[in-house]
Amino acid sequence: RAAGVYHREARSGKYKLTYAEAKAVCEFEGGRLATYKQLEAARKIGFHVCAAGWMAKGRVGYPIVKPGPNCGFGKIGIIDYGVRLNRSERWDAYCYNPH
């Protein structure tokens, strides 16, 4: 958890949440899907997760602090898959809760 941002996956495992399910997971915990800016702010203070997840407005990506051979394509920053038109795709979730 960094700057209120945290990663969640389904109880059944990695990459199992549709957009609606990801949104529900965050809301159940009193938060909401993180925005790109919130995820980037968290990344800047060391938040690093090698798993793509839903963000606000149907965007998918993940934060990379240190590039590795198996994660982030050797890049640093938000690895951005863009806004997904198919909201039934299954990813993890990036939630935001300032509390």
Long-range contacts (C-beta under 8 A, 24 or more apart in sequence): 2-42, 2-43, 2-45, 2-46, 2-47, 3-38, 3-41, 3-42, 3-45, 3-47, 4-31, 4-38, 4-42, 4-96, 4-97, 4-98, 4-99, 5-34, 5-38, 5-39, 5-41, 5-42, 5-47, 5-94, 5-95, 5-96, 6-94, 6-95, 6-97, 7-49, 7-51, 7-53, 7-92, 7-93, 7-94, 7-95, 8-53, 8-92, 8-93, 8-94, 8-95, 9-51, 9-92, 9-93, 10-92, 14-51, 14-92, 15-51, 15-52, 15-90, 15-91, 15-92, 16-90, 17-54, 17-90, 17-91, 17-92, 17-93, 18-87, 18-88, 18-89, 18-90, 19-54, 19-58, 19-84, 19-87, 19-88, 19-89, 20-87, 22-53, 22-54, 22-91, 22-92, 22-93, 23-54, 23-93, 25-93, 25-95, 26-93, 26-95, 26-96, 26-97, 29-95, 29-97, 30-97, 30-99, 31-95, 31-96, 31-97, 32-56, 32-95, 32-96, 32-97, 33-93, 33-94, 33-95, 33-96, 34-94, 34-95, 34-96, 35-96, 36-61, 36-78, 36-80, 38-96, 39-63, 39-78, 39-94, 40-77, 40-78, 43-77, 43-78, 49-94, 51-92, 52-79, 52-81, 52-91, 52-92, 53-91, 53-92, 53-93, 53-94, 54-91, 54-92, 54-93, 54-94, 55-94, 57-83, 58-83, 58-84, 58-87, 59-83, 59-84, 60-84, 60-89, 60-91, 62-94
